[in-house]
Amino acid sequence: MAISVKYFAGLRERMNRAGETLPAQDIGTVAQVWVKATQGAPWPPNMLAAVNHDYAEAHSPVQDGDEVAFFPPVTGG
């Protein structure tokens, strides 16, 4: 099975794609999704993540069928 990954705002541009699907095998946390999606790039400072539309931390668990989203901090004014 698989994990759906979405990228938003500047991360979408940086990744040059809006999202992808990763095999769920050997992925247990949000941080592991990031490592697999980026081939080992470091976690960007202040990056936000969500699992199934709920904010999540790097150590938050993920499982087969989840949607993981990554996006830069949002500012307003």
N, C-alpha and C positions, 0 to 999 in steps of 0.2 A: 504494500500500500504506500501512501505518500503523504507528504506535508506540503501544503500550499504556502508559498512565500510571496509577499507583496512588498513593494518598495514605494515610498512616497516622497514627493518634493525633490529636494536636492539629491537624495539617495537614488531616486529613480534615474536621474540624469547621470549620476556617478556610476551606477551599475549598468547603464545603457539598456535597461529593460524595466518593465512595470512589475514583473513577477516571474515566478517559475514554480515548478513542482520538483520536490526532492524526494528520493526514496526515504522512507521513515527508518530504515535499518540503521542502527548505530547512532541514532539521534535521540537524546533524552532531555535536552534543555534548549532554551532559546539561544544561548551562547553557542551551542553545538550546531544549531541551524545556521547561525551567522558564519561560523568557521567553514561549514560545508559549502554554503552559497558563495563565499568569497575566496575559497581556496586558501584559507588561513589568515586573512587580513585581520589586523587588530580591531577590537571593538571601538568605534569612534566615540570620542568624548561626548557626553550628554545625549547620546542617541536614545530614543524611546522605542519601546517594543510593545506589541500587544499579541495576545493569544486569544483567538476567537472573539475579538473585539473588546477584550478586557486588558487594561494595562498590565504589563508583566516585567519582571526583572530578568537579567541575564541567566540567573540560576533557576528560573521558573520551569517547571516540567512541560514537555510537549509529548504528544502521542500521535499515532497514526490517525490521519483524517483531520488534524488541526490546521487552522490557518494562522500563520505567524506574519505579522506586519512590522516593518521597520520604518521609522521616520525621524527626521531631525526635530529638535525641540521647536515648539510653536511659540512665536512671540506676537504680541499685539500691542496696540497703543492708541 
